[in-house]
Amino acid sequence: MAHHYGELDQLGDLAPLFKGDADLTPDQRALVVSEEGWVLGVGKSPKEQALSWLDSYIRLPDDIYRKSQEMIENDIDVSGFDEDMRDVATRMIHACGDVNVGEDIFYSPHAATKGRAALQAGCPILVDVEMVSHGIIRKRLPKDNPVVCTLNDVRTAPKAKELGTTRSAAAVEFWDNWLAGSVVVIGNAPTALFHLIQGLLDGRLEKPALIVACPVGFVGAMESKETLIALAEDLGVPFITLRGRRGGSAIAASALNALAKKGITQ
């Protein structure tokens, strides 16, 4: 291999193989050199780089957030989002560390504005799993909004058996006291989103003010979100979602936290 590289170098054909993508930003190019350049004798070895990171990593929360925002803004043009959605989209991207997520964030007109208004009015927040609940930063909620998860309600498991579905879907049946005008945040179970959509179509369930739909996985996640998008006009409920298989509690909670933060009266 070394002999082959030597021949390429003599012919002037080695450098072009390692020049990197022309679209790389300076920060991205520096990262590539720091991680891979040691192979060619450039930069630091993996061990040297690891010791350097241990010595120099950013420690203060505000500095970490500012640097994250800077990196996201360098990699994605948030101006493509409606103004009321930019902070929500940025938070969702930040939560998963993948700027490509921005391409799949989809929402109905004024969804974020309507969600913020509902939170400011003190609406409850309904979640499909405890992980979403734990990800919601309570001190940011503008009216100490109650966060409700009925997944572990004693009635849920028997209802799931009766309906022949998951506990996450059956738990939606017990949202009736809070659902009207609420903000629903689904970060795990496609079956919960499907069940909610069906109940809204049937008229059995009251309309929430907003649905944040980020179920995750290989079975039903993409389909449940596309169903929400396709039937949005029939449902008459604003929504924010992440198309495809990706999603999860952290992304769902991050969207809610962004909505809540903007809703705080300064």
LUMTIKOL-235329 format. One line per field, with one value per residue (C-alpha): residue number from 1; residue in three letters; z, x, y. Coordinates in nm, 3 decimals, decimal comma. Example, Ala and Ser with C-alpha at 12.3 -4.5 7.8 and 13.67 -1.06 7.14 Angstrom:
2
n	[1|2]
res	[ALA|SER]
up	[0,780|0,714]
east	[1,230|1,367]
north	[-0,450|-0,106]
//
This chain:
266
n	[1|2|3|4|5|6|7|8|9|10|11|12|13|14|15|16|17|18|19|20|21|22|23|24|25|26|27|28|29|30|31|32|33|34|35|36|37|38|39|40|41|42|43|44|45|46|47|48|49|50|51|52|53|54|55|56|57|58|59|60|61|62|63|64|65|66|67|68|69|70|71|72|73|74|75|76|77|78|79|80|81|82|83|84|85|86|87|88|89|90|91|92|93|94|95|96|97|98|99|100|101|102|103|104|105|106|107|108|109|110|111|112|113|114|115|116|117|118|119|120|121|122|123|124|125|126|127|128|129|130|131|132|133|134|135|136|137|138|139|140|141|142|143|144|145|146|147|148|149|150|151|152|153|154|155|156|157|158|159|160|161|162|163|164|165|166|167|168|169|170|171|172|173|174|175|176|177|178|179|180|181|182|183|184|185|186|187|188|189|190|191|192|193|194|195|196|197|198|199|200|201|202|203|204|205|206|207|208|209|210|211|212|213|214|215|216|217|218|219|220|221|222|223|224|225|226|227|228|229|230|231|232|233|234|235|236|237|238|239|240|241|242|243|244|245|246|247|248|249|250|251|252|253|254|255|256|257|258|259|260|261|262|263|264|265|266]
res	[MET|ALA|HIS|HIS|TYR|GLY|GLU|LEU|ASP|GLN|LEU|GLY|ASP|LEU|ALA|PRO|LEU|PHE|LYS|GLY|ASP|ALA|ASP|LEU|THR|PRO|ASP|GLN|ARG|ALA|LEU|VAL|VAL|SER|GLU|GLU|GLY|TRP|VAL|LEU|GLY|VAL|GLY|LYS|SER|PRO|LYS|GLU|GLN|ALA|LEU|SER|TRP|LEU|ASP|SER|TYR|ILE|ARG|LEU|PRO|ASP|ASP|ILE|TYR|ARG|LYS|SER|GLN|GLU|MET|ILE|GLU|ASN|ASP|ILE|ASP|VAL|SER|GLY|PHE|ASP|GLU|ASP|MET|ARG|ASP|VAL|ALA|THR|ARG|MET|ILE|HIS|ALA|CYS|GLY|ASP|VAL|ASN|VAL|GLY|GLU|ASP|ILE|PHE|TYR|SER|PRO|HIS|ALA|ALA|THR|LYS|GLY|ARG|ALA|ALA|LEU|GLN|ALA|GLY|CYS|PRO|ILE|LEU|VAL|ASP|VAL|GLU|MET|VAL|SER|HIS|GLY|ILE|ILE|ARG|LYS|ARG|LEU|PRO|LYS|ASP|ASN|PRO|VAL|VAL|CYS|THR|LEU|ASN|ASP|VAL|ARG|THR|ALA|PRO|LYS|ALA|LYS|GLU|LEU|GLY|THR|THR|ARG|SER|ALA|ALA|ALA|VAL|GLU|PHE|TRP|ASP|ASN|TRP|LEU|ALA|GLY|SER|VAL|VAL|VAL|ILE|GLY|ASN|ALA|PRO|THR|ALA|LEU|PHE|HIS|LEU|ILE|GLN|GLY|LEU|LEU|ASP|GLY|ARG|LEU|GLU|LYS|PRO|ALA|LEU|ILE|VAL|ALA|CYS|PRO|VAL|GLY|PHE|VAL|GLY|ALA|MET|GLU|SER|LYS|GLU|THR|LEU|ILE|ALA|LEU|ALA|GLU|ASP|LEU|GLY|VAL|PRO|PHE|ILE|THR|LEU|ARG|GLY|ARG|ARG|GLY|GLY|SER|ALA|ILE|ALA|ALA|SER|ALA|LEU|ASN|ALA|LEU|ALA|LYS|LYS|GLY|ILE|THR|GLN]
up	[0,000|0,091|-0,240|-0,429|-0,253|-0,329|-0,700|-0,699|-0,521|-0,778|-1,055|-0,876|-0,838|-0,461|-0,338|-0,538|-0,363|-0,024|-0,099|0,027|-0,094|-0,228|-0,037|0,305|0,538|0,702|1,030|0,856|0,669|0,993|1,156|0,871|0,897|1,275|1,254|0,939|0,851|1,084|0,828|0,598|0,878|0,903|1,225|1,536|1,594|1,739|2,087|2,062|1,939|2,223|2,484|2,317|2,331|2,699|2,770|2,557|2,542|2,601|2,957|3,015|2,909|2,748|2,547|2,433|2,317|2,135|1,956|1,860|1,719|1,522|1,373|1,281|1,116|0,918|0,789|0,723|0,603|0,862|0,657|0,463|0,762|0,851|1,109|1,389|1,320|1,303|1,672|1,679|1,378|1,522|1,851|1,675|1,472|1,784|1,972|1,729|1,603|1,239|1,014|0,751|0,979|0,871|0,527|0,681|0,926|0,800|0,951|0,883|0,847|1,174|1,371|1,605|1,669|1,755|1,981|2,167|2,215|2,362|2,603|2,704|2,780|3,020|2,814|2,924|2,740|2,653|2,581|2,466|2,684|3,004|2,815|2,640|2,973|3,131|2,837|2,886|3,084|3,339|3,430|3,070|3,069|3,067|3,293|3,483|3,223|3,342|3,157|3,131|3,038|3,076|2,952|3,302|3,410|3,567|3,306|3,006|2,987|3,010|2,747|2,515|2,549|2,485|2,172|2,047|2,026|2,208|2,549|2,383|2,158|2,437|2,659|2,415|2,522|2,863|2,735|2,717|3,021|2,881|2,503|2,391|2,320|2,443|2,287|2,205|2,183|2,043|2,048|2,037|1,933|1,580|1,714|1,947|1,652|1,438|1,724|1,783|1,413|1,395|1,705|1,563|1,230|1,408|1,619|1,938|2,050|2,102|1,892|2,043|1,961|1,813|1,745|1,759|1,584|1,605|1,642|1,555|1,409|1,114|1,153|1,116|1,202|0,849|0,763|1,069|1,001|0,633|0,735|0,960|0,677|0,419|0,647|0,809|0,646|0,749|1,105|1,131|1,375|1,328|1,338|1,342|1,233|1,117|0,804|0,761|1,016|1,232|1,543|1,911|2,254|2,255|1,926|2,027|2,366|2,207|1,982|2,282|2,479|2,193|2,179|2,557|2,573|2,314|2,502|2,822|2,890|2,912]
east	[0,000|0,282|0,457|0,134|0,089|0,453|0,400|0,086|0,275|0,556|0,298|0,127|-0,192|-0,190|-0,284|-0,611|-0,731|-0,704|-0,807|-1,161|-1,497|-1,486|-1,806|-1,649|-1,648|-1,317|-1,435|-1,533|-1,202|-1,010|-1,207|-1,126|-0,757|-0,761|-0,935|-0,784|-0,474|-0,248|-0,257|-0,050|0,159|-0,057|-0,224|-0,247|-0,279|-0,613|-0,458|-0,302|-0,631|-0,822|-0,588|-0,624|-1,004|-0,991|-0,791|-0,988|-1,354|-1,611|-1,740|-1,990|-2,355|-2,403|-2,082|-2,186|-2,523|-2,373|-2,120|-2,392|-2,606|-2,311|-2,235|-2,600|-2,629|-2,311|-2,450|-2,816|-3,004|-3,281|-3,429|-3,607|-3,834|-4,120|-4,002|-4,210|-4,056|-3,687|-3,611|-3,814|-3,628|-3,291|-3,370|-3,482|-3,160|-2,955|-3,128|-3,010|-2,684|-2,780|-2,833|-2,993|-3,296|-3,382|-3,482|-3,754|-3,910|-4,262|-4,541|-4,874|-4,901|-4,859|-4,832|-4,564|-4,753|-5,070|-4,881|-4,714|-5,048|-5,199|-4,908|-4,930|-5,299|-5,203|-5,304|-5,202|-4,928|-5,011|-4,724|-4,713|-4,422|-4,245|-3,922|-4,089|-4,223|-3,877|-3,732|-3,966|-3,800|-4,063|-3,915|-3,964|-4,337|-4,506|-4,799|-4,671|-4,859|-4,944|-4,765|-4,981|-4,874|-5,133|-4,912|-4,878|-5,235|-5,378|-5,654|-5,421|-5,300|-5,653|-5,773|-5,486|-5,588|-5,951|-5,868|-5,598|-5,337|-5,034|-5,046|-4,929|-5,235|-5,472|-5,334|-5,478|-5,825|-5,760|-5,663|-6,027|-6,019|-5,727|-5,727|-5,936|-5,700|-5,393|-5,051|-4,990|-4,627|-4,564|-4,200|-4,204|-4,511|-4,656|-4,958|-5,036|-5,037|-5,249|-5,498|-5,519|-5,578|-5,852|-6,023|-6,017|-6,158|-6,435|-6,521|-6,467|-6,177|-6,161|-5,919|-5,586|-5,435|-5,122|-4,975|-4,597|-4,551|-4,207|-4,266|-3,957|-3,877|-3,907|-4,268|-4,536|-4,334|-4,309|-4,662|-4,824|-4,662|-4,755|-5,112|-5,116|-4,990|-5,234|-5,537|-5,441|-5,722|-5,980|-5,849|-5,834|-5,542|-5,206|-4,899|-4,521|-4,358|-4,036|-4,092|-3,943|-3,830|-3,634|-3,780|-3,768|-3,835|-3,541|-3,643|-4,010|-3,928|-3,686|-3,963|-4,191|-3,913|-3,856|-4,227|-4,240|-3,933|-4,072|-4,400|-4,245|-4,341|-4,023]
north	[0,000|0,241|0,161|0,231|0,566|0,650|0,591|0,805|1,082|1,076|1,109|1,397|1,194|1,148|1,495|1,515|1,199|1,368|1,726|1,665|1,784|2,139|2,216|2,152|2,452|2,550|2,394|2,071|2,055|2,111|1,830|1,590|1,674|1,631|1,293|1,140|1,341|1,144|0,859|1,082|1,226|1,539|1,647|1,429|1,058|0,937|0,914|1,261|1,403|1,235|1,384|1,724|1,702|1,603|1,915|2,161|2,054|2,328|2,311|2,593|2,529|2,872|2,833|2,485|2,614|2,914|2,693|2,446|2,726|2,859|2,517|2,455|2,797|2,730|2,400|2,480|2,785|2,825|3,110|2,838|2,786|3,018|3,269|3,118|2,774|2,862|2,815|2,492|2,352|2,452|2,280|1,962|1,954|2,023|1,739|1,473|1,627|1,576|1,880|1,656|1,632|1,985|1,858|1,638|1,882|1,951|2,159|2,320|2,699|2,891|2,565|2,698|3,022|2,831|2,592|2,878|3,052|2,736|2,692|3,058|3,002|2,723|2,420|2,069|1,879|1,518|1,278|0,918|0,800|0,897|0,968|1,262|1,384|1,371|1,565|1,860|2,139|2,234|2,572|2,686|2,615|2,956|2,865|2,562|2,360|2,008|1,727|1,416|1,062|0,785|0,502|0,357|0,427|0,109|0,110|0,118|-0,243|-0,391|-0,142|-0,242|-0,608|-0,519|-0,318|-0,554|-0,281|-0,140|0,026|0,349|0,350|0,248|0,526|0,782|0,667|0,822|1,167|1,275|1,504|1,705|1,670|1,970|2,262|2,073|2,027|1,661|1,544|1,196|1,092|0,715|0,518|0,526|0,338|0,629|0,869|0,636|0,592|0,967|1,035|0,771|0,908|1,261|1,143|0,951|1,253|1,053|1,268|1,644|1,846|1,949|2,287|2,125|1,782|1,742|1,407|1,245|0,870|0,670|0,330|0,096|-0,014|0,250|0,561|0,699|0,584|0,741|1,078|1,073|0,989|1,294|1,514|1,375|1,408|1,739|1,936|1,676|1,675|2,053|2,033|2,212|1,987|1,974|1,650|1,487|1,282|0,937|0,681|0,921|1,078|0,997|1,140|1,381|1,544|1,562|1,715|1,962|2,094|2,144|2,314|2,558|2,639|2,685|2,908|3,147|3,154|3,289|3,647|3,853]
//
